[in-house]
Amino acid sequence: MKRTKRTLSLLTVSSLAAGMLAACGGEKEGAASGGSEGEGERPRISIVQPNVGRKFPEGMNENNNPYQKYVNDSVNIDVHVVYPPSDGYQDKLNVMMSSGEDNDMIYTQDASWFISMVNQKALQPLNEALEKHGPDLKASIPQEAWDAVTVDGKIYAIPGVNHIRGSDIMYVRQDWLTKLGLQPPKTLDEYVNVMRRFAEDDPDGNGKQDTVGLLIGENLIRTAPFFGAFGVPFSANSAVTQWVERDGMLVNATILPETKEALGFLAGLYKNKWIDAEWALNKNKNIEEKVASGKAGLFSSTWFDTRGPILTSKKNDPKAQWIPLDYPVGRDGKSGVVSSSMVTGYSIVPAKSKRVNEVVKMMNFANGKGHETLKLGLAEHGISSRQDGKLVMNFEEHNKHIYRNNILDYASPWDQELDYQRLDALGPEFKLKDNVKQISSALIKNAYNGPATASMGKNGVQLTKLMQETFTKIIMGSLPLDDFDDYAAQWKSQGGDEITKEVNANAKKAGK
């Protein structure tokens, strides 16, 4: 199952001859080589997506597998998938765009890059193609998502829809709580007490002080519920996307006085050694390893970690019992977690492409009539079935054909009921649907849902880096807490004021 980050993928395979050649590493002349199609040949489109390392069965690849063939045959279009490596992916996209490589669709998750391309007039508006060839596509994606990719009335991307609007949910080891005579924490003070006891009182019983109070990660990942206890919708990955309303104006969440309070709270935890000492170096992989190995018993889990590191923890230690917690309630009664954008990715058509209609036709099918088959599997694979009206998944076949998620990354219409059925079918013991529902009930709403602005594209990356570096140093004590005020001033002067003006102007224009 995928983590919180989505990637795009697409479809391929061609006529029988082209499919045979692709399987052998060859390429067909004419349509498949980029030339004009001959009579009876399918039009060909080239699409770019990140390679996230999904495994294909032997003899298959991104350009030769049954799910790409299913889409291609259904729309009578051949798709050639280009897989740049995930590392440096955005840099590769910049090279592609500047060099004029012949691609018809490119997927990105970077809102700043998307709006930067709009500003450079490097993208085609999709309005006309959507009207002609995208009725199911238009109907399957909520208006809020279309609004986020519309600039001056022109739609510049097909949005990938985020069905789950938040990621973080607190999990704790119940067996550690029981051993130390503790109840599941609810208030921020109770959480702090659990962290202290987990760090100092040997909850695993090995006679060593080697367990972690609270497990978080680099650039403040896995901290959103603690900012939420101060009423702050905090995203560790962006300093420009989260906004709150104050006195009729939208204000960026990273410069709020409450954000300073939250940083002071986290700095206190670090000073008392109740946060993992290695937190600033912890990537998600490190966090998962520490959970699985029994070094941590309290952390902000993703909703699907019950099928990942938490499950591995239980396999490694049969005594490990994990339970979800309520979000920590701050001293002012505030709690919750940041709400992510409805848009998780952008499928764009470069300005020079002559295949915009074919791109929209393909997306229309994958997000419309073909979506359920793509999500639940081709009938011949036996991935899913209905038993007494209930969806049942064959996990062996599901995992064997998990590569179909390459298509599902961009084929993402809003179909909550089907998504909930699939989550339950993946194993009710993992409580995936329950996790998602708990997150959804506690979201701190983002006051701005409009498109990324020009200044976000120009300054978003540097402002995010400024935030991550400053906040990390404040928590670790290498900068005093009052340096937060200098950060807020720098954020404003280095493009934040410009972004704030644009965000408020967009909100006013939208009547929100």
N, C-alpha and C positions, 0 to 999 in steps of 0.2 A: 504494500500500500504506500501511496506516496505521502511525503511529509508536506509539512506545510508548505512549500514552493511548488508551482505548477510549471510544466514545460509543454511545448506544443508538438505536434507531430502531424503527419499527414498521410497521404495515401499514395498508393502507387500500384505498380503492375500495369500491364498494358494488354494489348491483344495477345493471343496465345504465343505467337512467335516472339514478341518482345519479352514476354514473361520468361520464355525458355532461354532467351539470350541473356536476360538479366541474371538468371540463376547461374549462368556460366560466366558472368562477369563481362559479357559483351554488351553492345549497344546497337540499337536499330538505326538504320539510316532514316533520313526524312524527318518525321515527327519526333522520333526519339533522340535525334541528334540536334534538334533545334531548328531544323529547316522547315519549309512549308509542308503541310500534309498532302499526301496524294489522295486520290479518290478512295473512300472507305476507311481511311486511316483516322485514328482518334487524334484530337488535339492534345498537345502535351504541355504540362505546366511544371515548373521547377519551384520547389519550396524549400525554405531553410528553417531548421529547428535545432535546438541543442541536443547533443548526444548525452543522455543521462545514464548510460551504461546498462540499459535494459537488455536482457539476454533473449536471443531468438533461438528457436529450435534449429537443429542441424539442417542445413540446406536452405534456411530462410535468412532474410535480412530486412532492413528498412524498406527496400525496394522490391521485395519478393516475399509476401506472406499472405495468408488467406483473408485477413481483414482489410488490407489495402486493396486486394483484388476485389473484394466484395463492394467496396465503395467505388472503385474505378469502373467496374462492370456496370454498376447501377447508374452512373452518370455518364458513361461512355467517354471518359477522359483518362489519359495516362498521366500519372504524377511521378516526378523524379525527386526524391528526397535527398537533400544535401545536409550532412551531419558535421558541422564544425564541432570541435571539442567544447565541453562545457566551460573549462578553464579559459578565460580570455574571450568568451563568446561575444560579448558586446564589442570588444575591440575588433573581432573578425567581422562583425556586422558593419562597423564603420568603414573597414577596408572594402567590403563588398559594395557598399553604397557609393563610396568615393571613386572606386575603380570602374563602376558601371557594369559590374557583372550582371549577366542576364538571368535574373530570378523574378518569379511572378508573385511569390508570397514569402514574407519573412515574419517569424514569430519572435516576440520579445516579451519579457516580463517587466522591463524597465520603463516606467512611465515617463521618466525624464528624457530618455532616448527617443521615445515615441513623440513627445511634443517637440523635441529638438528637430526631428525630421519634418514635422509639420511646419515649423518655423522656416526651415530651409526649402520648403516647397518641393520636397523630395518624394511625397506620397500622392497617390491618386485619391480623390474623393470617390466614395463608393455608393453615393445616393442613387444614381441612375441604375447601376447594376443590381442593387438591392431591390429596387422597385420592379425590375423586369424578371429577375431570376432568384430572388431570395424571400419569397413569402413565408415559408416555414421558418427560415432563419430569423426574420424580423419578429415573427410571433413568438418564437421560443426564448428570446432574450428580453429581460425586463427593460423598460424604458430608462430606468436609472443607469443601467450599464451602457445603453446607447448614448445617453447624455454625457457620460464620461469620456466618450471618444468623438464627440461632436464639437467642432470649433467653427464659430461663425456660420452655423447652419449646415456645415459640411461634415459628413461622417468619414473619418480617416482610418478607421480600423474596425475589424470585427472583434468584439470583446470576448475574451474567455471569461465565463461567469464563475464566480466563487460561490459554491453552494453552502459553504460553511463559513460564516462571517467572523469567526474567531478561532484561535488555536489553543490557547492556554487553559488548562484546568489543573487545579492542585491535587496531587496524589501523595499519600503518606503510607508508611508501613504500619499497619495496625498492630502487628506483633511487637514492634518496638515500643509503641505507645503503651501496650498492655504490660510489657516487662518493666517499664519505668513508672507505671501507675498513672498514666496521663490519659485524658480524654481528647477526642479529636478537637483541634483548635478551631475557633471561630473568629475571635477578635484578633487584631494585630498583636496585642500584648500576649495573648495565648500562643500565637504562632512563634513569637520571640522566645517564649519559655520552652517550647518544643525544640526549636533550633539549639538553644543552649544545652538542653539535656541530651539531645542527640550527639552534639559535639563533645560533651564533657563526661557523660556517664555510661559509656561503653554499652550502647544498646544491643550490639551484636554478641556481647559476652565473650569476646576473645581475649580479654585482659589487657587490651591496648587502646590508647586514645587515638584511633585511626579512622573514625567515622566523621562524616560531614554533617554540619547542622542544616544548612540550606545549600542546595546545588543550583548554581546559575552558570552562565557562559559568557564568552567574549562579546564585547560591545553591548553588554547588558541583555543578551537574549535570555529568555525565561524569567524576566522580572516584571512583566506587565501586570500581574495581579497585585503586586506590592505598590506600584504606581497607582493602580486602581483604588487602593485603600485611601489614597489622598485625592481621589476624584480625577486623576489624570489619565486620559487615553494615550498611553505611551506605546509607540512602535520603535523597536530597537533598530529597524532597518531603514528608517527615513525620518529626517528632521523637518519635512515639509508637507506631510500628508495628513496629519491629525490636527483638527481645529475644534475650538469650543467657542460658544457665544458669550460675550461679556459686554453688557451695556449696549446691546444692539449691533455690535461689531464682532467679526470673527477674528480670533486671536490664536496664534500657533501654540500647540500644547507644550512644546519643549521649552518655552520661555516663561511659563506660568510660575508664580510664587509657590504654588503647591508642588511643582516639579522640584524646586529647590528643597522643599521639606522632605520629599521622598528620597532625594539624594542624600540628605543628612541622615535619614533613617538607615539607608543601606550602608553609608560610611560607618555608622555606629556598629552595625553587625560585623563588618569586616574588621574593625578595630578590636572587637571582642573575640575575634576568631570563630564566629558562628556561621560565616560563609566560607565555602571551600576556598582555601588559600590559593589555589591554582585557577580561580574562576576566570581571570582575564585571559587565560590561554585555552580555556575549554571551548572546543568546537562541539557541535551537536554530537559528533561521534564519541568524543570524550565523555560527554554527559551520559550518553547511553551506556558506555562501558562501565561507568561508576555506579549507575543504577543496577546494571546486570550483575556486577561483581559484589554487591552488598556493601559498598562504601557509603551509600547515601540512602536516606529513607524519607526525604521530603524534597519535592521539587515541583516546578510547574511543568506538567506533562503536556505533550500534545494529545489531542483527542484519540489518536490512533496508537499511542505508545503502549496501550494495553496488549496489543498484538506484537509489540517490539521489545524494548528493554525490560518492561515490567513482566512480560511473559518469560523472558530469559532469566530474570531474577528468580522467578518461582521455580523454574526448572533447575537452576543452580542451587537453590536453597528451598526445600519443600516447606520450611517453616515460614517463609516470606508471605505475608498477607497484605495486599495493597488495597486501599479504599480511596475513593474520591472525597474531597473536602469542599465545604463551602468556601467561597472566596474570602480572604481576610477582610474584616470590617475595621476601618480606621476609627480614630477617636471622634470624628465628626459623623460617624454612621455611614460613611461612604464605602463602596466596594464595587467590584466588577472588573471587566477586562476589556481591552481595546477591541473595537470593531474594525475588522479589515475591510478594505474596499470590496465592493461587489465585483470589480474587474480585477482579474488576476493575470491577464495577459492580453497582448495586442497582436492580431494578425493583420499585417499591413501589405499593401500592394505598391511596389515602387512606381514612381511616376512614368518610367520608360516602358513598363510592361504593357503588352498588348493582349494580355489574357485575363483581364479583370472579370469578364463575364464567366469564364471557366472556373476561376477561383471561387466566385460566389455560388455557382451551381454546385460545386463540390461541397462547400461549407453548408449550403442549404440542405443537402441530403444528409450529411453527417450530423447535423444539429436537428434534423427533422425526422423523416420517415426511417432513416437508418440508425437513429440513436439507440433505441432499446436493444437492437441486435448487437450493436457494438459494445454496449455496456454489459449485457448479460451473456453474450457469446453466440456464435453461430450454432445452429441446432445440431450439426454433426459433431461438434466438440463436446456436447453434453456438459457444458459448464454450469448451466442452471436449469431448473425445472420448477413447475408448480405442483405442489402436493397439498390437496385440500385447500386450494386457494392461496397457499403460503409459498413464498419464494425460497427455494433451497439451492445452495451452491455446492458444487463438487470442487473441493479445495485443490485437489491434485490437478484437475484440468484447468481450474482458474489460474493457478500458479504457472502451469505450463504455457498458458496463452496470455500471461500478464503483459506481454509486449503490446497487446491491443490498447493499453493505456496511452501509448504514443498518440493514438487517434483521439482517445477520450480527453486528453489534455486540452484540445481545442474544440472538440465536439461536446459542448457543455451547456445545453439548454437548461432552463430552470424547471426541474421536475423533482420537487422535494419528496413527494410520496414514493417515487421509484428509488430515489437515493436512500430514503429511510429503510425501504424493504431490502435493498442491497446490503446496507450496514448490518441489519439484523441477520441476514443470510450468511454474512461473513463470520458469524459466531456470536450468539447472544451472550455467551460468557465473557466476551470482551467489552461489553457495554458501550459499543461505539455509538449507537443511537442515543443512549442515555447521556453519554459525554457531550455529544453535539447539542442535545437539547438543554443541558445545564449551561453550556457556554452561551447558547443563544438567548437564554433567559437573563443573562447578566451582562450584556454588552453595553459599553459606554459609547453612545452614538457619536459618530463623527459629524460635526455640524456642517461640513462641506463635502458634497458628493459630486461636484462639477468636474470638468475636465482638468487635466494637468495644465498649468499655465506656462507661458513663454519663459518666465523667470525661473520656474521650477526646472525646466529643461536646461537652463543656463547655469543655475546655481545650486540645484538640489544635491548633487554629489558632494560638492565641497562643504555644504552646510551639514550634511549628514556625517561626514568625516569629522568636522569640527565638534559636533555634538558627541559622537562616540568617544573621541579622544578626551574631551573635557570631562564628560561624566565619569569615564573610567578613572581618570586621575583624581577626581574629587572623592570617589568611593574608596580608592586605595590610599588616600591621605597625602598624595604628593602635591595636590592643590587644596587650598583651604576652601571651605564651603562658600565663602563670600565671593570667590572667583566665578561663581555661577552668574553673578550680575555682569561681569565682564563678558562672559559667554553670550548672555542675552543681547548685550550691546553689539557684539561682533556679529551675531546672527542677523540682527537688523541691518547693520551697515554693509554686510557682505551679500546682500541680495534679499534678505528677509523682508525688509520694508516694501520692496518692490513686489514680492510674492504676495504679501498681505493685501496690498492695494488691488492686485489682480483677482485674488480670491474673493474679496468683498465685492468687487465690481461684477464678477460672474454670478455671485449669489444674488445680488440686487437685480441683475438682468433676468435671472430665473425666477424672481419673485419670492426668494427664500431668505 
